[in-house]
Each structure stands twice: as C-alpha cells, then as structure tokens.
Amino acid sequence: MKLHAADELNGLRILCRSESVPALPYATRTSASPDLVQRLRDSLQQAVEDPGAKTVRETLLIDGFKAIDDDAYLALVGMREKAWSFGYRELDKISKLTQGGDA
C-alpha cells in the first residue's frame, strides 16, 4: 500500500502481523502430466529471474516464486479455525458466497 496509496496510510501503524501463508496458487488442470507441471514451474522461475521483466514484477509486487506442495495451504484452514474460535464466523459466510453457496 505504501507504493500506491502512501497518503492514505498517514497516521496508521502496524499493530501486529498475521502468520505467513502461501500466496494464491498458480493452477493448471488436474490431469496435467508431471512433465507439464515441471515445465510450468520452470517457466515461472525463469520469469522471476528475467531482468527484462523487473518492472512488471515490481508493478505486480512479485518478488519470487517457490513451488510448494498443496499441503502448504492447510495453514489457511488452521487460520480459519482459529478465527472461528475467536468468533469471526463471517469468514464462513464470505467463503460460501465466493463458492456460490448461500450465506
């Protein structure tokens, strides 16, 4: 936000930080071969290392790429359950709305 809306941050301070979690995933079809998945990962790695794409990466706030297992996203489930334990059930409503269900 400092980059695009610095004035709106005047007078604000960070109270705490949340746990680190994976960014939104790059996805492909479930039937993709292991070879295709590896080629996609290699291409993404090349894109984050390409000096010619530096401006684009900075604009999109992309500072790296790391291939991870699906299990890494389980941390998000744990965070949701922790939020629920504090009474933040609205997250469940938002999740249902984004998945096409009734809130």
DOZALUM-472338 format. One record per residue: residue number from 1; residue in three letters; x, y, z of N, C-alpha, C, O in turn. Coordinates in Angstrom, 3 decimals, always signed. Layout:
+-----+-----+----------+----------+----------+----------+----------+----------+----------+----------+----------+----------+----------+----------+
:   k :   r :      n.X :      n.Y :      n.Z :     ca.X :     ca.Y :     ca.Z :      c.X :      c.Y :      c.Z :      o.X :      o.Y :      o.Z :
+-----+-----+----------+----------+----------+----------+----------+----------+----------+----------+----------+----------+----------+----------+
: NUM : ala :        X :        Y :        Z :        X :        Y :        Z :        X :        Y :        Z :        X :        Y :        Z :
...
+-----+-----+----------+----------+----------+----------+----------+----------+----------+----------+----------+----------+----------+----------+
***
This chain:
+-----+-----+----------+----------+----------+----------+----------+----------+----------+----------+----------+----------+----------+----------+
:   k :   r :      n.X :      n.Y :      n.Z :     ca.X :     ca.Y :     ca.Z :      c.X :      c.Y :      c.Z :      o.X :      o.Y :      o.Z :
+-----+-----+----------+----------+----------+----------+----------+----------+----------+----------+----------+----------+----------+----------+
:   1 : met :   +0.822 :   -1.189 :   +0.000 :   +0.000 :   +0.000 :   +0.000 :   +0.864 :   +1.251 :   +0.000 :   +0.466 :   +2.285 :   -0.535 :
:   2 : lys :   +2.039 :   +1.160 :   +0.594 :   +2.928 :   +2.320 :   +0.588 :   +3.226 :   +2.777 :   -0.822 :   +3.365 :   +3.973 :   -1.080 :
:   3 : leu :   +3.325 :   +1.833 :   -1.728 :   +3.682 :   +2.131 :   -3.108 :   +2.572 :   +2.858 :   -3.849 :   +2.846 :   +3.760 :   -4.641 :
:   4 : his :   +1.318 :   +2.477 :   -3.604 :   +0.208 :   +3.002 :   -4.391 :   -0.730 :   +3.946 :   -3.638 :   -1.500 :   +4.672 :   -4.267 :
:   5 : ala :   -0.683 :   +3.950 :   -2.324 :   -1.615 :   +4.781 :   -1.565 :   -0.950 :   +5.291 :   -0.288 :   -1.513 :   +5.171 :   +0.800 :
:   6 : ala :   +0.230 :   +5.851 :   -0.422 :   +1.001 :   +6.281 :   +0.740 :   +0.261 :   +7.301 :   +1.593 :   +0.324 :   +7.236 :   +2.821 :
:   7 : asp :   -0.440 :   +8.245 :   +0.965 :   -1.138 :   +9.290 :   +1.726 :   -2.229 :   +8.718 :   +2.630 :   -2.467 :   +9.225 :   +3.726 :
:   8 : glu :   -2.889 :   +7.656 :   +2.160 :   -3.953 :   +7.054 :   +2.944 :   -3.436 :   +6.350 :   +4.186 :   -4.216 :   +6.019 :   +5.079 :
:   9 : leu :   -2.145 :   +6.118 :   +4.256 :   -1.557 :   +5.421 :   +5.400 :   -1.098 :   +6.378 :   +6.498 :   -0.708 :   +5.938 :   +7.579 :
:  10 : asn :   -1.142 :   +7.669 :   +6.232 :   -0.712 :   +8.645 :   +7.241 :   -1.485 :   +8.442 :   +8.535 :   -2.714 :   +8.361 :   +8.530 :
:  11 : gly :   -0.764 :   +8.361 :   +9.633 :   -1.384 :   +8.206 :  +10.941 :   -1.670 :   +6.765 :  +11.325 :   -2.092 :   +6.503 :  +12.451 :
:  12 : leu :   -1.452 :   +5.838 :  +10.427 :   -1.683 :   +4.425 :  +10.739 :   -0.385 :   +3.773 :  +11.177 :   +0.704 :   +4.186 :  +10.780 :
:  13 : arg :   -0.522 :   +2.752 :  +11.999 :   +0.654 :   +1.979 :  +12.397 :   +0.273 :   +0.505 :  +12.444 :   -0.899 :   +0.156 :  +12.587 :
:  14 : ile :   +1.256 :   -0.331 :  +12.326 :   +1.037 :   -1.778 :  +12.362 :   +0.895 :   -2.205 :  +13.815 :   +1.774 :   -1.941 :  +14.636 :
:  15 : leu :   -0.213 :   -2.864 :  +14.128 :   -0.429 :   -3.369 :  +15.475 :   +0.148 :   -4.766 :  +15.641 :   +0.732 :   -5.085 :  +16.677 :
:  16 : cys :   -0.014 :   -5.583 :  +14.633 :   +0.533 :   -6.934 :  +14.658 :   +0.550 :   -7.472 :  +13.236 :   +0.019 :   -6.845 :  +12.319 :
:  17 : arg :   +1.145 :   -8.603 :  +13.062 :   +1.213 :   -9.234 :  +11.744 :   +0.618 :  -10.633 :  +11.845 :   +0.714 :  -11.297 :  +12.877 :
:  18 : ser :   +0.012 :  -11.054 :  +10.768 :   -0.525 :  -12.411 :  +10.722 :   +0.585 :  -13.384 :  +10.351 :   +1.676 :  -12.985 :   +9.944 :
:  19 : glu :   +0.286 :  -14.649 :  +10.500 :   +1.236 :  -15.677 :  +10.107 :   +1.446 :  -15.606 :   +8.597 :   +0.562 :  -15.180 :   +7.854 :
:  20 : ser :   +2.611 :  -16.022 :   +8.164 :   +2.872 :  -16.092 :   +6.725 :   +2.105 :  -17.272 :   +6.137 :   +2.053 :  -18.350 :   +6.729 :
:  21 : val :   +1.523 :  -17.058 :   +4.987 :   +0.798 :  -18.115 :   +4.281 :   +1.159 :  -18.033 :   +2.804 :   +1.637 :  -17.002 :   +2.331 :
:  22 : pro :   +0.929 :  -19.123 :   +2.079 :   +1.217 :  -19.077 :   +0.643 :   +0.319 :  -18.072 :   -0.074 :   -0.813 :  -17.820 :   +0.339 :
:  23 : ala :   +0.840 :  -17.515 :   -1.139 :   +0.042 :  -16.632 :   -1.993 :   -0.960 :  -17.477 :   -2.777 :   -0.940 :  -18.706 :   -2.713 :
:  24 : leu :   -1.818 :  -16.811 :   -3.502 :   -2.760 :  -17.538 :   -4.334 :   -1.986 :  -18.452 :   -5.282 :   -0.933 :  -18.072 :   -5.793 :
:  25 : pro :   -2.502 :  -19.639 :   -5.510 :   -1.749 :  -20.590 :   -6.330 :   -1.869 :  -20.324 :   -7.821 :   -2.869 :  -19.791 :   -8.302 :
:  26 : tyr :   -0.836 :  -20.707 :   -8.529 :   -0.932 :  -20.818 :   -9.973 :   -1.490 :  -22.216 :  -10.207 :   -0.949 :  -23.189 :   -9.682 :
:  27 : ala :   -2.537 :  -22.330 :  -10.966 :   -3.217 :  -23.617 :  -11.116 :   -3.243 :  -24.057 :  -12.570 :   -3.209 :  -23.240 :  -13.490 :
:  28 : thr :   -3.303 :  -25.350 :  -12.749 :   -3.487 :  -25.947 :  -14.061 :   -4.481 :  -27.089 :  -13.905 :   -4.957 :  -27.353 :  -12.801 :
:  29 : arg :   -4.783 :  -27.743 :  -14.962 :   -5.776 :  -28.816 :  -14.900 :   -5.256 :  -29.981 :  -14.055 :   -4.052 :  -30.229 :  -14.001 :
:  30 : thr :   -6.166 :  -30.683 :  -13.405 :   -5.760 :  -31.803 :  -12.550 :   -5.151 :  -32.944 :  -13.348 :   -4.404 :  -33.754 :  -12.800 :
:  31 : ser :   -5.460 :  -33.015 :  -14.632 :   -4.911 :  -34.091 :  -15.464 :   -3.551 :  -33.735 :  -16.067 :   -3.020 :  -34.495 :  -16.877 :
:  32 : ala :   -2.988 :  -32.602 :  -15.685 :   -1.690 :  -32.197 :  -16.238 :   -0.620 :  -33.221 :  -15.860 :   -0.561 :  -33.696 :  -14.726 :
:  33 : ser :   +0.204 :  -33.540 :  -16.820 :   +1.277 :  -34.513 :  -16.573 :   +2.340 :  -33.895 :  -15.668 :   +2.488 :  -32.674 :  -15.628 :
:  34 : pro :   +3.073 :  -34.726 :  -14.947 :   +4.174 :  -34.198 :  -14.131 :   +5.170 :  -33.383 :  -14.964 :   +5.731 :  -32.401 :  -14.480 :
:  35 : asp :   +5.385 :  -33.794 :  -16.215 :   +6.298 :  -33.058 :  -17.089 :   +5.776 :  -31.647 :  -17.362 :   +6.539 :  -30.682 :  -17.312 :
:  36 : leu :   +4.482 :  -31.526 :  -17.651 :   +3.896 :  -30.206 :  -17.895 :   +3.975 :  -29.337 :  -16.646 :   +4.323 :  -28.159 :  -16.731 :
:  37 : val :   +3.660 :  -29.902 :  -15.503 :   +3.738 :  -29.136 :  -14.245 :   +5.164 :  -28.632 :  -14.033 :   +5.361 :  -27.480 :  -13.648 :
:  38 : gln :   +6.144 :  -29.474 :  -14.279 :   +7.536 :  -29.053 :  -14.107 :   +7.918 :  -27.965 :  -15.101 :   +8.625 :  -27.024 :  -14.742 :
:  39 : arg :   +7.463 :  -28.077 :  -16.339 :   +7.756 :  -27.041 :  -17.338 :   +7.108 :  -25.712 :  -16.946 :   +7.707 :  -24.654 :  -17.137 :
:  40 : leu :   +5.893 :  -25.759 :  -16.402 :   +5.241 :  -24.528 :  -15.932 :   +6.023 :  -23.913 :  -14.785 :   +6.240 :  -22.701 :  -14.759 :
:  41 : arg :   +6.446 :  -24.735 :  -13.842 :   +7.241 :  -24.236 :  -12.707 :   +8.554 :  -23.627 :  -13.189 :   +8.963 :  -22.564 :  -12.723 :
:  42 : asp :   +9.212 :  -24.309 :  -14.127 :  +10.471 :  -23.778 :  -14.661 :  +10.254 :  -22.437 :  -15.351 :  +11.073 :  -21.527 :  -15.218 :
:  43 : ser :   +9.157 :  -22.314 :  -16.083 :   +8.851 :  -21.060 :  -16.786 :   +8.585 :  -19.931 :  -15.792 :   +9.041 :  -18.806 :  -15.997 :
:  44 : leu :   +7.860 :  -20.221 :  -14.730 :   +7.603 :  -19.196 :  -13.711 :   +8.897 :  -18.774 :  -13.028 :   +9.100 :  -17.592 :  -12.752 :
:  45 : gln :   +9.763 :  -19.729 :  -12.757 :  +11.054 :  -19.404 :  -12.153 :  +11.875 :  -18.513 :  -13.084 :  +12.494 :  -17.547 :  -12.637 :
:  46 : gln :  +11.879 :  -18.836 :  -14.368 :  +12.599 :  -18.003 :  -15.337 :  +12.023 :  -16.590 :  -15.375 :  +12.767 :  -15.618 :  -15.501 :
:  47 : ala :  +10.709 :  -16.477 :  -15.268 :  +10.067 :  -15.155 :  -15.311 :  +10.478 :  -14.292 :  -14.123 :  +10.644 :  -13.081 :  -14.272 :
:  48 : val :  +10.645 :  -14.895 :  -12.945 :  +11.041 :  -14.078 :  -11.792 :  +12.534 :  -13.771 :  -11.794 :  +12.997 :  -12.920 :  -11.034 :
:  49 : glu :  +13.281 :  -14.457 :  -12.638 :  +14.717 :  -14.188 :  -12.747 :  +15.074 :  -13.326 :  -13.957 :  +16.213 :  -12.873 :  -14.070 :
:  50 : asp :  +14.128 :  -13.094 :  -14.856 :  +14.381 :  -12.357 :  -16.099 :  +14.543 :  -10.862 :  -15.803 :  +13.591 :  -10.220 :  -15.360 :
:  51 : pro :  +15.729 :  -10.300 :  -16.041 :  +15.941 :   -8.870 :  -15.800 :  +14.991 :   -7.988 :  -16.618 :  +14.625 :   -6.899 :  -16.177 :
:  52 : gly :  +14.595 :   -8.449 :  -17.796 :  +13.704 :   -7.667 :  -18.645 :  +12.289 :   -7.557 :  -18.106 :  +11.519 :   -6.709 :  -18.555 :
:  53 : ala :  +11.941 :   -8.400 :  -17.153 :  +10.596 :   -8.374 :  -16.580 :  +10.566 :   -7.700 :  -15.207 :   +9.558 :   -7.762 :  -14.503 :
:  54 : lys :  +11.654 :   -7.068 :  -14.834 :  +11.755 :   -6.468 :  -13.498 :  +10.645 :   -5.449 :  -13.228 :  +10.031 :   -5.477 :  -12.161 :
:  55 : thr :  +10.384 :   -4.567 :  -14.165 :   +9.361 :   -3.534 :  -13.967 :   +7.983 :   -4.159 :  -13.792 :   +7.208 :   -3.735 :  -12.936 :
:  56 : val :   +7.686 :   -5.148 :  -14.588 :   +6.391 :   -5.835 :  -14.481 :   +6.264 :   -6.506 :  -13.122 :   +5.228 :   -6.397 :  -12.468 :
:  57 : arg :   +7.328 :   -7.210 :  -12.690 :   +7.294 :   -7.866 :  -11.381 :   +7.095 :   -6.854 :  -10.264 :   +6.321 :   -7.098 :   -9.338 :
:  58 : glu :   +7.783 :   -5.725 :  -10.339 :   +7.629 :   -4.695 :   -9.314 :   +6.208 :   -4.149 :   -9.292 :   +5.640 :   -3.943 :   -8.219 :
:  59 : thr :   +5.632 :   -3.913 :  -10.459 :   +4.258 :   -3.416 :  -10.543 :   +3.281 :   -4.406 :   -9.933 :   +2.336 :   -4.013 :   -9.249 :
:  60 : leu :   +3.508 :   -5.692 :  -10.179 :   +2.615 :   -6.737 :   -9.664 :   +2.989 :   -7.199 :   -8.257 :   +2.352 :   -8.090 :   -7.696 :
:  61 : leu :   +4.030 :   -6.582 :   -7.695 :   +4.519 :   -6.919 :   -6.350 :   +4.926 :   -8.384 :   -6.241 :   +4.690 :   -9.030 :   -5.220 :
:  62 : ile :   +5.535 :   -8.896 :   -7.297 :   +6.034 :  -10.269 :   -7.305 :   +7.530 :  -10.218 :   -7.041 :   +8.287 :   -9.630 :   -7.814 :
:  63 : asp :   +7.949 :  -10.834 :   -5.950 :   +9.384 :  -10.796 :   -5.640 :  +10.019 :  -12.178 :   -5.609 :  +11.153 :  -12.332 :   -5.156 :
:  64 : gly :   +9.296 :  -13.183 :   -6.088 :   +9.881 :  -14.510 :   -6.155 :   +8.858 :  -15.554 :   -6.525 :   +7.669 :  -15.269 :   -6.668 :
:  65 : phe :   +9.339 :  -16.756 :   -6.675 :   +8.483 :  -17.902 :   -6.958 :   +9.081 :  -19.107 :   -6.268 :  +10.289 :  -19.335 :   -6.325 :
:  66 : lys :   +8.228 :  -19.876 :   -5.616 :   +8.666 :  -21.100 :   -4.964 :   +7.574 :  -22.140 :   -5.150 :   +6.435 :  -21.930 :   -4.733 :
:  67 : ala :   +7.911 :  -23.245 :   -5.765 :   +6.949 :  -24.335 :   -5.929 :   +6.740 :  -25.001 :   -4.576 :   +7.703 :  -25.354 :   -3.896 :
:  68 : ile :   +5.488 :  -25.172 :   -4.189 :   +5.176 :  -25.788 :   -2.899 :   +4.125 :  -26.877 :   -3.088 :   +3.433 :  -26.922 :   -4.105 :
:  69 : asp :   +4.022 :  -27.739 :   -2.106 :   +3.014 :  -28.794 :   -2.127 :   +1.660 :  -28.221 :   -1.727 :   +1.580 :  -27.197 :   -1.049 :
:  70 : asp :   +0.604 :  -28.893 :   -2.156 :   -0.750 :  -28.485 :   -1.784 :   -0.928 :  -28.422 :   -0.272 :   -1.708 :  -27.610 :   +0.225 :
:  71 : asp :   -0.220 :  -29.261 :   +0.456 :   -0.346 :  -29.297 :   +1.918 :   +0.007 :  -27.959 :   +2.564 :   -0.445 :  -27.674 :   +3.673 :
:  72 : ala :   +0.798 :  -27.145 :   +1.896 :   +1.172 :  -25.844 :   +2.464 :   -0.051 :  -24.961 :   +2.684 :   -0.042 :  -24.082 :   +3.546 :
:  73 : tyr :   -1.107 :  -25.198 :   +1.901 :   -2.318 :  -24.394 :   +2.025 :   -3.169 :  -24.800 :   +3.225 :   -4.138 :  -24.116 :   +3.554 :
:  74 : leu :   -2.819 :  -25.900 :   +3.877 :   -3.546 :  -26.317 :   +5.073 :   -3.409 :  -25.284 :   +6.189 :   -4.254 :  -25.212 :   +7.081 :
:  75 : ala :   -2.354 :  -24.492 :   +6.136 :   -2.185 :  -23.428 :   +7.128 :   -3.372 :  -22.469 :   +7.106 :   -3.755 :  -21.933 :   +8.146 :
:  76 : leu :   -3.953 :  -22.252 :   +5.932 :   -5.108 :  -21.363 :   +5.821 :   -6.316 :  -21.940 :   +6.544 :   -7.093 :  -21.199 :   +7.146 :
:  77 : val :   -6.478 :  -23.254 :   +6.487 :   -7.582 :  -23.898 :   +7.195 :   -7.397 :  -23.693 :   +8.699 :   -8.351 :  -23.381 :   +9.412 :
:  78 : gly :   -6.185 :  -23.867 :   +9.163 :   -5.901 :  -23.645 :  +10.584 :   -6.168 :  -22.218 :  +11.005 :   -6.692 :  -21.978 :  +12.093 :
:  79 : met :   -5.814 :  -21.269 :  +10.157 :   -6.073 :  -19.857 :  +10.483 :   -7.566 :  -19.586 :  +10.544 :   -8.032 :  -18.846 :  +11.410 :
:  80 : arg :   -8.329 :  -20.191 :   +9.612 :   -9.780 :  -20.011 :   +9.623 :  -10.368 :  -20.563 :  +10.914 :  -11.212 :  -19.918 :  +11.536 :
:  81 : glu :   -9.933 :  -21.739 :  +11.319 :  -10.462 :  -22.339 :  +12.541 :  -10.091 :  -21.523 :  +13.765 :  -10.884 :  -21.406 :  +14.699 :
:  82 : lys :   -8.907 :  -20.966 :  +13.769 :   -8.506 :  -20.107 :  +14.880 :   -9.391 :  -18.855 :  +14.928 :   -9.818 :  -18.432 :  +16.002 :
:  83 : ala :   -9.663 :  -18.268 :  +13.757 :  -10.537 :  -17.094 :  +13.689 :  -11.934 :  -17.452 :  +14.196 :  -12.552 :  -16.681 :  +14.930 :
:  84 : trp :  -12.422 :  -18.625 :  +13.800 :  -13.738 :  -19.066 :  +14.273 :  -13.758 :  -19.176 :  +15.791 :  -14.754 :  -18.834 :  +16.429 :
:  85 : ser :  -12.656 :  -19.655 :  +16.371 :  -12.609 :  -19.807 :  +17.825 :  -12.702 :  -18.460 :  +18.537 :  -13.066 :  -18.400 :  +19.712 :
:  86 : phe :  -12.373 :  -17.379 :  +17.827 :  -12.492 :  -16.030 :  +18.374 :  -13.815 :  -15.369 :  +17.988 :  -14.047 :  -14.202 :  +18.303 :
:  87 : gly :  -14.678 :  -16.121 :  +17.305 :  -15.999 :  -15.609 :  +16.969 :  -16.112 :  -14.961 :  +15.606 :  -17.124 :  -14.324 :  +15.313 :
:  88 : tyr :  -15.108 :  -15.105 :  +14.768 :  -15.147 :  -14.494 :  +13.449 :  -15.770 :  -15.434 :  +12.428 :  -15.096 :  -15.879 :  +11.499 :
:  89 : arg :  -17.056 :  -15.740 :  +12.596 :  -17.741 :  -16.665 :  +11.708 :  -18.092 :  -16.036 :  +10.364 :  -18.467 :  -16.755 :   +9.439 :
:  90 : glu :  -17.982 :  -14.716 :  +10.229 :  -18.273 :  -14.085 :   +8.942 :  -17.371 :  -14.632 :   +7.853 :  -17.743 :  -14.620 :   +6.680 :
:  91 : leu :  -16.198 :  -15.110 :   +8.219 :  -15.307 :  -15.692 :   +7.228 :  -15.976 :  -16.868 :   +6.537 :  -15.767 :  -17.103 :   +5.346 :
:  92 : asp :  -16.784 :  -17.608 :   +7.293 :  -17.510 :  -18.734 :   +6.714 :  -18.539 :  -18.229 :   +5.712 :  -18.716 :  -18.835 :   +4.655 :
:  93 : lys :  -19.218 :  -17.134 :   +6.024 :  -20.203 :  -16.564 :   +5.099 :  -19.534 :  -16.103 :   +3.812 :  -20.045 :  -16.352 :   +2.720 :
:  94 : ile :  -18.403 :  -15.438 :   +3.936 :  -17.682 :  -14.953 :   +2.760 :  -17.236 :  -16.136 :   +1.908 :  -17.351 :  -16.102 :   +0.683 :
:  95 : ser :  -16.733 :  -17.170 :   +2.549 :  -16.283 :  -18.352 :   +1.832 :  -17.425 :  -18.974 :   +1.049 :  -17.244 :  -19.366 :   -0.103 :
:  96 : lys :  -18.591 :  -19.068 :   +1.655 :  -19.738 :  -19.656 :   +0.958 :  -20.179 :  -18.792 :   -0.211 :  -20.563 :  -19.314 :   -1.258 :
:  97 : leu :  -20.129 :  -17.470 :   -0.043 :  -20.522 :  -16.583 :   -1.122 :  -19.578 :  -16.703 :   -2.313 :  -20.016 :  -16.703 :   -3.463 :
:  98 : thr :  -18.274 :  -16.804 :   -2.031 :  -17.305 :  -16.894 :   -3.115 :  -17.345 :  -18.246 :   -3.809 :  -16.871 :  -18.385 :   -4.937 :
:  99 : gln :  -17.916 :  -19.253 :   -3.130 :  -18.032 :  -20.578 :   -3.731 :  -19.409 :  -20.821 :   -4.299 :  -19.716 :  -21.936 :   -4.721 :
: 100 : gly :  -20.254 :  -19.786 :   -4.319 :  -21.567 :  -19.898 :   -4.945 :  -22.662 :  -20.403 :   -4.033 :  -23.762 :  -20.690 :   -4.504 :
: 101 : gly :  -22.394 :  -20.523 :   -2.730 :  -23.414 :  -21.002 :   -1.799 :  -24.170 :  -19.858 :   -1.154 :  -23.838 :  -18.692 :   -1.364 :
: 102 : asp :  -25.171 :  -20.183 :   -0.380 :  -25.930 :  -19.184 :   +0.362 :  -25.247 :  -18.909 :   +1.682 :  -24.798 :  -19.838 :   +2.354 :
: 103 : ala :  -25.160 :  -17.642 :   +2.066 :  -24.504 :  -17.284 :   +3.323 :  -25.474 :  -17.320 :   +4.472 :  -25.093 :  -17.046 :   +5.610 :
+-----+-----+----------+----------+----------+----------+----------+----------+----------+----------+----------+----------+----------+----------+
***
